[in-house]
């Protein structure tokens, strides 16, 4: 982020009209889902298509960490290693799950965006103490991080 993340809190960061969020851009997830958002955000920010690295039959965010194929641009990071800039956190929740995009970190805080959890915060920058990141949503279990580089 070129601007201080504090100045962007609560603001929409993503351009969800850009190609990374479309089927033309290779995003096969349902529009408006957290998976659609994180796949689009990875392409928008880093130019990386993560969709081909996930099994075509599975749109379940709760298994992204386990199922993703890694390569030179996409690696896995354990829960113990903590979040890092430009990664997708994969959570298990009930029968599916949730994914969140880590935008940046500053001091003891992690700044993230997400879609389809709290509709009023779709795509808007939020922050949490990094030590509390794994608990941003009650009832969810953090699987790990998918780092986009």
C-alpha positions as CSV (number, residue, x, y, z in Angstrom):
1,X,0.0,0.0,0.0
2,X,1.4,3.4,-0.9
3,X,-0.9,5.2,1.5
4,X,-0.8,4.7,5.2
5,X,-3.2,1.8,5.9
6,X,-4.8,3.9,8.7
7,X,-6.0,6.4,6.2
8,X,-7.7,3.6,4.2
9,X,-9.5,1.9,7.0
10,X,-13.1,1.3,6.1
11,X,-12.5,2.2,2.5
12,X,-13.1,-0.1,-0.5
13,X,-9.7,-1.1,-1.9
14,X,-10.5,-3.6,-4.7
15,X,-11.7,-2.7,-8.2
16,X,-14.1,-5.6,-8.5
17,X,-14.9,-4.5,-12.0
18,X,-11.4,-5.4,-13.2
19,X,-10.7,-8.6,-15.2
20,X,-9.4,-10.7,-12.3
21,X,-13.0,-10.9,-10.9
22,X,-14.5,-12.1,-14.2
23,X,-14.8,-15.4,-15.9
24,X,-12.9,-13.8,-18.8
25,X,-10.0,-13.3,-16.4
26,X,-10.2,-17.0,-15.3
27,X,-12.2,-16.5,-12.1
28,X,-14.6,-19.4,-11.9
29,X,-15.9,-18.7,-8.4
30,X,-19.4,-17.4,-7.9
31,X,-19.6,-13.6,-8.0
32,X,-20.0,-12.2,-4.5
33,X,-18.4,-15.1,-2.6
34,X,-15.2,-14.8,-0.5
35,X,-13.5,-17.2,-3.0
36,X,-14.4,-15.0,-5.9
37,X,-13.0,-12.0,-4.1
38,X,-9.7,-13.5,-3.0
39,X,-9.0,-15.0,-6.4
40,X,-9.7,-11.6,-8.0
41,X,-7.7,-9.7,-5.4
42,X,-4.6,-12.0,-5.9
43,X,-4.8,-11.2,-9.7
44,X,-5.6,-7.5,-9.2
45,X,-2.6,-6.9,-6.8
46,X,0.0,-9.4,-7.9
47,X,-1.1,-10.6,-11.4
48,X,-1.3,-14.2,-10.2
49,X,-4.1,-16.5,-11.2
50,X,-4.6,-18.9,-8.3
51,X,-7.8,-20.5,-9.8
52,X,-5.8,-23.0,-11.9
53,X,-3.9,-24.1,-8.7
54,X,-7.1,-25.3,-7.0
55,X,-9.1,-28.4,-8.0
56,X,-11.8,-27.4,-10.5
57,X,-14.6,-29.2,-8.6
58,X,-13.9,-27.4,-5.3
59,X,-15.0,-23.9,-4.5
60,X,-14.9,-24.5,-0.7
61,X,-12.7,-21.9,1.0
62,X,-12.2,-24.1,3.9
63,X,-9.9,-26.5,1.9
64,X,-8.0,-23.9,-0.1
65,X,-4.9,-24.2,2.1
66,X,-4.9,-28.0,1.9
67,X,-5.8,-28.3,-1.8
68,X,-3.8,-25.5,-3.5
69,X,-0.9,-26.5,-5.7
70,X,2.2,-24.4,-4.9
71,X,4.6,-23.0,-7.4
72,X,7.2,-20.2,-7.7
73,X,4.5,-17.6,-7.1
74,X,2.2,-19.3,-4.6
75,X,3.5,-20.9,-1.4
76,X,2.0,-22.1,1.9
77,X,2.7,-20.6,5.3
78,X,1.7,-22.2,8.5
79,X,-0.6,-20.7,11.1
80,X,2.4,-20.6,13.5
81,X,4.4,-18.5,11.0
82,X,1.6,-15.9,11.1
83,X,0.1,-13.7,8.4
84,X,2.2,-11.8,5.9
85,X,1.6,-9.2,3.2
86,X,-0.3,-10.4,0.1
87,X,-1.5,-13.7,1.4
88,X,-4.9,-15.4,1.6
89,X,-5.9,-16.8,5.0
90,X,-8.0,-20.0,4.7
91,X,-10.5,-20.8,7.5
92,X,-12.7,-23.8,8.1
93,X,-16.2,-22.9,9.1
94,X,-19.1,-25.3,9.4
95,X,-19.3,-27.3,6.1
96,X,-17.5,-24.8,4.0
97,X,-15.1,-22.0,5.1
98,X,-13.9,-18.5,4.5
99,X,-10.9,-16.8,2.9
100,X,-9.6,-13.4,3.7
101,X,-6.9,-11.3,1.8
102,X,-4.1,-9.8,3.9
103,X,-3.3,-6.4,2.4
104,X,-0.5,-5.3,4.6
105,X,1.0,-5.2,8.1
106,X,2.2,-2.3,10.1
107,X,3.6,-2.6,13.7
108,X,1.5,-5.1,15.6
109,X,-1.4,-4.9,13.2
110,X,-2.6,-6.9,10.2
111,X,-4.8,-5.1,7.7
112,X,-7.1,-7.3,5.6
113,X,-10.1,-7.3,3.3
114,X,-12.8,-9.9,2.7
115,X,-16.1,-10.5,1.0
116,X,-19.4,-12.1,2.1
117,X,-18.9,-12.2,5.8
118,X,-20.1,-8.8,6.9
119,X,-21.9,-7.3,3.9
120,X,-21.3,-3.8,5.1
121,X,-17.5,-4.4,5.1
122,X,-17.2,-6.1,1.7
123,X,-13.8,-5.2,0.2
124,X,-13.2,-2.6,2.9
125,X,-9.9,-2.4,4.8
126,X,-10.1,-3.7,8.4
127,X,-7.4,-4.1,11.0
128,X,-6.7,-6.5,13.9
129,X,-3.8,-7.1,16.3
130,X,-1.7,-9.6,14.5
131,X,-1.6,-11.8,17.6
132,X,-5.5,-12.0,17.4
133,X,-5.7,-12.6,13.6
134,X,-6.6,-16.3,13.9
135,X,-9.7,-15.3,15.9
136,X,-11.2,-12.6,13.6
137,X,-14.3,-14.7,13.2
138,X,-15.8,-16.9,16.0
139,X,-16.5,-20.4,15.0
140,X,-13.7,-20.4,12.4
141,X,-10.5,-22.4,12.5
142,X,-7.5,-21.0,10.6
143,X,-5.9,-23.6,8.3
144,X,-3.0,-21.5,7.1
145,X,-1.9,-18.9,4.7
146,X,-1.5,-18.9,0.9
147,X,1.3,-16.4,0.1
148,X,1.1,-14.7,-3.3
149,X,4.5,-13.5,-4.5
